[in-house]
Amino acid sequence: MATDLTERVQEIAEARGIPESEILEQALERGVEDLWVDLILSRYTNDEIDRATAIELVGRDRVKRAERELQAVEDDIRWGLNA
């Protein structure tokens, strides 16, 4: 696994013509951003923060997508209980 990761970082760095350290920095930033968005949307769907706050923190599109996904899950559960 570590070898695969190292090889991937090397290949990306070579393709972009930038140091491997910069690739790792970008990967860390992207990962933290994804985790942050997940946290905020989880707090919103668990009623720990309101919709306006969630939109302010992660954007309207992400909040609307999370609402659609939650509604789809609820619809599936309802369908399954009534089948």
N, C-alpha and C positions, 0 to 999 in steps of 0.2 A: 504494500500500500504506500509506504513512504517513498519507495523508489518510483512508483507511478506518479506520485505527487511531484517529486523532484523533477522528473522528466517533463511533466506537463509545464511546470514553471519555467524550466529551461527553454522549452519549445516556444512558449508564449513570448518570453523575453527576446528570444532570437527573432521571432516573426515581427515583433514590434520595434526591435532595435533599441530596447531599453534594458536597464539592469534588472536582474532577478529580484533585488530588494524592492524595486518599484512595483513589480508585479505582486509581490507579497503584501505590500502596503495597500494596493488597490483591492486585493482580495479581502483583506481584513476590513477595510472600509465598507465594501459591499456586504460582507457578512454581518457586520454590526448594524448596518442600515436595515437589512432584512429582519434581523432579530428585533430591532426597535419597532418596526412596523407591525410585526407579529404581536409584540407586547401591547401596543396601543390598541390594535383591533381586538385583542382578547379582552382587554379592560373594557372596551366599549360594548362588546357583545355580552359581557358579564355584568353590565350596568354599573361598572365602577367609575366610569367617566361618561359625560354626556356626549351627544352627537356633535355638537358645535366644537367641543374640545378635541374630539377625535379628528374632525375635519381640519382643524387648525394645525394639528400635529402631523398628520399623514396625508391630508388632501381628500377632497370630495370624491374623486374617482375610486380611491382605495376603500373608502367607507361604503360607498354605494355597492361596490363589488362584494364586500364582506356581507352586507345586508342581503344581497341576492343569494349568495352562497348559503347563508344561514336559513333563509326562507326555503331554499331547495331542500335542505336537510330536514327541516320541519315538515315540509310537504311529503317527503318520502316516508318519514316516520308515521305521519297521519295515514297515508295510504297503506302502509304495512299493518297498522293496527286495525284498519277497516277491511282488509282483504279477506 
